[in-house]
Amino acid sequence: MAYMRTGALALHEPGSPGQHVAFRVSEEERAELARRLEAEGVDHEERDHGIAVGLFFHDPDGRLVEAITYRSGEDPRRP
């Protein structure tokens, strides 16, 4: 994991969700996004990562996007 000032670049292990862009959101923001995706008929999936919950969906260009909520509010692996 490489951290930057306002985000991180995740380099996943084999068997991971693959290349994607992730944005940290609150639980409320993730729930609202899921509601909106559902209302628009956009396929989405929530995955429990243990330290966080991610909501995955594809943008209109087919890119995999994740809205992630860390249980502690921050990624506990962050230095």
Secondary structure, 3 states (H helix, E strand, C coil): CEECCCCEECCCCCCCCCCCEEEECCHHHHHHHHHHHHHHCCCEEEEECCCEEEEEEECCCCCEEEEEEECCCCCCCCC
